[in-house]
């Protein structure tokens, strides 16, 4: 039987405690779950749907479904993975409605370089950074589905190879192969414009995070 690393075991133990509190309708626990995973779930949904508004709707529906079935969470995987799978299913379902049918992707480590927008920067620098972010998002949207999902999970969201493999139900070697291909396609599209800089794309924080949190809490009867 495989042995979980201490950090993973501790994280899952913490997940179970948070879930237990949420099951007795502890509003702080529910809010903590939503705020903790908003950005990850949004990025995953956005990676599938390539549409901001649809991604937000899918994340909201996924939360409602997740909280309705929270008692089924047993800690076999992390809460992040459990929620991410629900979002993937919701996003794929939304995609099927939009375009007919879509197939689920088949069952060296990337260094993550952060490039945050700094509100204290001068206006010209901030505008340049926003333009670069837009280029990265468009280039990511242009990737084929199977490569885009791996790229979003591994590079933009920062999941490990093993976490991504577990999330998508594929082998670790498949993740590495698809990531290599995704990076090659992106490099070809971006090298002439921004060079080999990886950005912190698809942000989901501030008012957007608060709005989605409030909407989900309201639908769950807390507000």
N, C-alpha and C positions, 0 to 999 in steps of 0.2 A: 504494500500500500504506500503511495507516495506521501512524503512528509511535507507539510506546508512550511514555508519559511516563517519565522517568528513574526515578522512585520505583517505578513498577509493574515496570519492567524489572529493577531491583535486587531487588525482592521475589521475582519469579519465579526469578531466578538463585539467590537464597538458598533458595527452595523446592526447586530441583533438587539443590542440594548436600545438603540435609537428606534428600531422598528417596534419593539415592545412598547415604548412610550407612545409612538404614533398610533398603535392599535387601540390604546385607551383614550385616543383623541386628545393627546397632549399637543396643543397648538404650536408650542415652541419646537417640538420635535418634528412636526410636519413641516413647519417653515424652514427648519434647519436642513431637512432633506432636500426640499425644493431649491433653496438658495445654493446648497453645496453642488448640486448636479445640473443646475440650469445651463451653464455654458457648455458642459460636455454634451448634454443631450441635444441642445440646439445645434451644435456643430455637426453632430452625427446626422441629425435630421436634415440639416442644410446641405450636408455632403451628398445625401441621396436625392433630395428634391430640387436643389439649386434654386430655391425661391425662399426669400426671407419670411414672408407672411405665412406661407404654407408650413414652413419649418416650425414657426411659433405655434401654429394651430395644432400640429402633430404632437409637439412636446406637451402642450396642455392636455390633449386627449390621452396621451401616454401616462401622464401623472394621474389623471382620474382613474384610468384602468388599473394602474399600479396600486393606488391606495385602496381600490375596491377589492384587490386580491392580495393585499399585503400579508395576510395571514399565511399565504402559501410560501412566503420567503423563509427558507430554512438555513441559509448561510452556506449552501454548497458552493456558491461563488460570492464575490463581493456584491454589495448593494449596487455599486456603480455598474457592474457588468449586468446584473439582473435588470436594472432600469434601462440600460442601453439596449438590451435585446428587445424589450418592449417597444422602445422608440423605433428600432429598426423595423419591427413588424408593422407598427403603425405607419411609418413612412413608406414602406413598400406597398402597404394597402392603399395609401393615398395615391401612390404613383400608378398602381394598377387602374384605379378609377380614372386617372387622368389620361393614360395612354394605352389602356387595354390590359396587357399583362407584362410583367417584368420578372426575370429569373433572379433568385437569390444567389449571390456569389457562392461558388463551390466551397461544399464542406472541405556587409559590415554594419552594427547598431548606428542609428541616425543621431547625430548630435543636434539638439534643439537650440536654436539661436533666437533669443527673444529680441524683438524690435518694437517696443511699446511706443504708443503716441504720448508725448509729454505735453500737457496743457500749458506748461511754462515756456515751451519753445517759442521761437519767433514765428509769426504767421506763415512766412514763406517756407520754413522748414516743416511746419505742421502740414501745410498743403501738399508738399512734396511727398511726405510720408503717407498721407491719405491716398495720393495718386498711385503710389507703389502698392499699397494694400489692395486697391481696386484692381490693379494688374494681376496680383497674385490670386485674388478671388476669381477673376475671370478665367485665368489659366487653369485653376483647380477645377472650375466648373466644366472646362472643356475636356477633362480626362474621361476616358471610358469608365463606366460604373465600377468595375471590379478593381481598377487601379485607384479611383477617387476614394472609395471607401477605406482602403488600406492607408492611403496618404493622409486622409483626415484623421484617422484613428492614431496612426503612428507619429506623424510629424506635427500636425496642427494641435491635436489634443494631447500628444505626448505619452500615449500608452506604450508599454513595452511590446516586443515581438510576441511574447507569450500571451499577454493580455489581449492583443489584437487577434491572435489566432483563436483564442478561446471565445472571444466576442463574435467573430465571424464564422466559427466552425470550420476552420481550415488548418492545415499544418503550418508550423512555424516557418518551414522552408518556403511554403507558398507565399506567406506574408513577405518574406525577404525578397523573393523574386518579383512580386508585384510592386513592392516599394521601389526596388531598383528601376523597374520600367517606368513607374510614375515619375520618379525624380528625373529620369532621362527625358521624358516628354515635357516636363515643366522646364527643365534647363534649356531645352531647345527653344521654347516659347519665350523665355524670360532673359536669357543671358545677354542679348544685345541691348536690353533696356535697363535691367537693374543688377545684373551680375549674380553671383552665387549667394545672395543674401536671403535667408529664410525669415519670413515675417510672422508676427502674431496676428494672423488673419481671423476673420469672422468673430469679432468681439461680441460678447453678450453680457453686458454688465449695466450698472447704473440704473437709469429709469426703465430700460427694457427688462432687466432682471426683476426689478420691483413690480412692474406691471404684470408680468407673467406670474410671479409669486402671489400677488393679490388676487388675480383671476382664479388660480387654482385653489387658493384658500377659500375663496368665496364659493366655488362650486362644491367644495367639500363641507360647507356649512360652518366654517370658522368665522367668516366675516360677512 
